[in-house]
Amino acid sequence: MGRPPLTEERKAEIRLEIARAAVDLFVTQGVAATTGEQIGAAVGVSARTVWRYFPSKESCVSPLFSAGIDMIADRLRHWRPGQPLDELFDPELADEKHVLAGPDRATVGALVRLTRTEPGLRAIWLQTYDEAEPAFARALAERAGLPADDLRPTIQAAIFNAALRAAVEHYAWHTADTDPDRATAEAELTATLRSALGVAAEGVA
């Protein structure tokens, strides 16, 4: 009879488990020293299974980078007229799928810092934002009742997307010498995101 096929939900769970194991190993021992066998062993699967889900060890972290895209797009879609942009990240609106989901925010900072010196991780990081931008543009176009390919939401999405990336990188670079607890790291990242979106909303004088 064999085992029944995995559901899409279970496949997504396995991908996230692999991603979490990969980031922990990357942060503790470096990307070069990490193997597919080690990533698989940390999750309880074979290296062959790891490669079935991801084409490279660097790409294993992609679910952690992209986990919040749909959530953010949904918030943009329901962004009320007159509501300050930075309120999209009010703590009371936060859920498990934040801008980066998975490990705690201190680990996120360490992972993003690795993108400075690891070209493979940098490529995955930038690809995530490249994929996010059209999703944000569609959400903003829907909110405004405009065609999906209208220039205005396209430009707005580009500004919003750049602000998010700059905020997360700024947070990562400036927490390099600290070891914040989970609550502090969460608060610091949220504050940085809100500050960045406030600047974006002001535009260029």
SULMO-V983116 format. One record per residue. N is the residue number from 1. BURIAL is b if it has 24 or more other C-alpha atoms within 12 Angstrom, else e. Layout:
# SULMO-V983116
n->N burial->BURIAL
n->N burial->BURIAL
This chain:
# SULMO-V983116
n->1 burial->e
n->2 burial->e
n->3 burial->e
n->4 burial->e
n->5 burial->e
n->6 burial->e
n->7 burial->e
n->8 burial->e
n->9 burial->e
n->10 burial->e
n->11 burial->e
n->12 burial->e
n->13 burial->e
n->14 burial->b
n->15 burial->b
n->16 burial->b
n->17 burial->b
n->18 burial->b
n->19 burial->b
n->20 burial->b
n->21 burial->b
n->22 burial->b
n->23 burial->b
n->24 burial->b
n->25 burial->b
n->26 burial->b
n->27 burial->b
n->28 burial->e
n->29 burial->e
n->30 burial->e
n->31 burial->b
n->32 burial->e
n->33 burial->e
n->34 burial->b
n->35 burial->b
n->36 burial->b
n->37 burial->e
n->38 burial->b
n->39 burial->b
n->40 burial->b
n->41 burial->e
n->42 burial->b
n->43 burial->b
n->44 burial->e
n->45 burial->e
n->46 burial->e
n->47 burial->b
n->48 burial->e
n->49 burial->e
n->50 burial->b
n->51 burial->e
n->52 burial->e
n->53 burial->b
n->54 burial->b
n->55 burial->e
n->56 burial->b
n->57 burial->b
n->58 burial->b
n->59 burial->b
n->60 burial->b
n->61 burial->b
n->62 burial->b
n->63 burial->b
n->64 burial->b
n->65 burial->b
n->66 burial->b
n->67 burial->b
n->68 burial->b
n->69 burial->b
n->70 burial->b
n->71 burial->b
n->72 burial->b
n->73 burial->b
n->74 burial->e
n->75 burial->b
n->76 burial->b
n->77 burial->b
n->78 burial->e
n->79 burial->b
n->80 burial->e
n->81 burial->e
n->82 burial->e
n->83 burial->e
n->84 burial->e
n->85 burial->b
n->86 burial->b
n->87 burial->b
n->88 burial->b
n->89 burial->b
n->90 burial->b
n->91 burial->e
n->92 burial->e
n->93 burial->e
n->94 burial->e
n->95 burial->e
n->96 burial->e
n->97 burial->b
n->98 burial->b
n->99 burial->b
n->100 burial->b
n->101 burial->b
n->102 burial->b
n->103 burial->b
n->104 burial->b
n->105 burial->b
n->106 burial->b
n->107 burial->b
n->108 burial->b
n->109 burial->b
n->110 burial->b
n->111 burial->b
n->112 burial->b
n->113 burial->b
n->114 burial->b
n->115 burial->b
n->116 burial->e
n->117 burial->e
n->118 burial->e
n->119 burial->e
n->120 burial->b
n->121 burial->b
n->122 burial->b
n->123 burial->e
n->124 burial->b
n->125 burial->b
n->126 burial->b
n->127 burial->e
n->128 burial->b
n->129 burial->b
n->130 burial->e
n->131 burial->b
n->132 burial->b
n->133 burial->b
n->134 burial->b
n->135 burial->b
n->136 burial->b
n->137 burial->b
n->138 burial->b
n->139 burial->b
n->140 burial->b
n->141 burial->b
n->142 burial->b
n->143 burial->e
n->144 burial->e
n->145 burial->e
n->146 burial->e
n->147 burial->e
n->148 burial->e
n->149 burial->e
n->150 burial->e
n->151 burial->e
n->152 burial->e
n->153 burial->b
n->154 burial->b
n->155 burial->e
n->156 burial->b
n->157 burial->b
n->158 burial->b
n->159 burial->b
n->160 burial->b
n->161 burial->b
n->162 burial->b
n->163 burial->b
n->164 burial->b
n->165 burial->b
n->166 burial->b
n->167 burial->b
n->168 burial->b
n->169 burial->b
n->170 burial->b
n->171 burial->b
n->172 burial->b
n->173 burial->b
n->174 burial->e
n->175 burial->b
n->176 burial->e
n->177 burial->e
n->178 burial->e
n->179 burial->e
n->180 burial->b
n->181 burial->e
n->182 burial->e
n->183 burial->e
n->184 burial->e
n->185 burial->b
n->186 burial->b
n->187 burial->e
n->188 burial->b
n->189 burial->b
n->190 burial->b
n->191 burial->b
n->192 burial->b
n->193 burial->b
n->194 burial->b
n->195 burial->b
n->196 burial->b
n->197 burial->b
n->198 burial->b
n->199 burial->e
n->200 burial->b
n->201 burial->e
n->202 burial->e
n->203 burial->e
n->204 burial->e
n->205 burial->e
